[in-house]
Amino acid sequence: MTATCNRLRAATLSSAILLLTVQLASGQRAPVAGQFPPYKAPRLADGHPDLNGLWQAFVTADWDLQDHEAQPGPRPEIMGAYGAGPAGQSIIEGGEIPYKPEALEKKKQNFAKRMMTDVSSDKKWHEVGDPELKCYMPGVPRATYMPFPFRIVQGSSPYILMAYEFATATRTIRMDWKGEAPTPSWMGWSRGRWEGDTLVVDVTGQREETWFDRAGDHHSDELHVVERYTPVSPYHLMYEATIEDKNVFTRPWKISFPLYRRMEQNVQLLEFKCVPFTEDMLFGRFSKQAAK
C-alpha cells in the first residue's frame, strides 16, 4: 500500500511539473494562488455586472475569524467528532481583531457562555448564547461566510435581493439610496452603489446582539460594515468587508475571501428553518410536562 501511494504521489508531482514546463515554454505565467487574470463580467441591460447566482464561501470563519486549531465541541462525550470544529486560517487583514481591552474581555465571556441560554427575563435574553445556536438571523458579514449558500437576485429594479439558506434570512440592497435605517434590525440596512465592476454595500442599523462567529467576536449598535463584491471569473466573486465600531475596536479592520458559484446541475437554495430545532432548548422548561 505504501509503495502504491508513493508511486501515485510521484506521478502527480511529475504531471504538475510537466504542466508547469509547458506553460513556461508557451509563455504562459504559472497561476498564483488567490490571484485571477483580468476578467470582464457579463452585463445586464443596465450595463452593470451580472452577479445573479448561488454563491458560497469555503472558509471556517463562522467558527472563528482568526487562525484556529481543530477543537472538540462543547459536549464531546456525547457528540464526539460530530460536534467538533475544523481548523482554519484567519480571513482578517493582519490576522487579529483590534479590540479595546474591555471588549476583548467580553469576547472571552461570550465564548465561555456560547452554549448557554436564558429566556426567563427580557433583560437577560441576549446576554448568553451564540445567536446562531438560537437560530437568530446572523447579521452582516456573518451571513456571507456561514457554511450555507446564499442567492443574489439582481434585475432591472433599483433593488438587489440577497437570500440566505440559514434561518431563511433575507436582505434588500437599496441602490443609490440616501435614507438612513428606520430602526435597528438583525440583518441591518443595506445601501448599494457601483464602483466600476464592484458592488459596494454600506450596512448600518444592525442589532448589537449578533456575533461575528462562534468564538464570541462581537460588536455594538454602532457597527458599520462596507462590503465589496467584485466578479473575478465566471465562477468567483472576491468578497471584502471593512468593519468599524468605535465602541468596540481601536480602528477599522478588514476581512476578505473568495465566494464560489455553485455549479451542480439543478442546484437550488434550500430551506434551513431552524426555529423548530431550538424550541425545546429555549422554552422547554416552560412547557407543561406530561404526567408520569
Order of alpha helices (4+ residues) and beta strands (2+ residues): alpha-beta-alpha-alpha-alpha-beta-beta-beta-beta-beta-beta-beta-beta-alpha
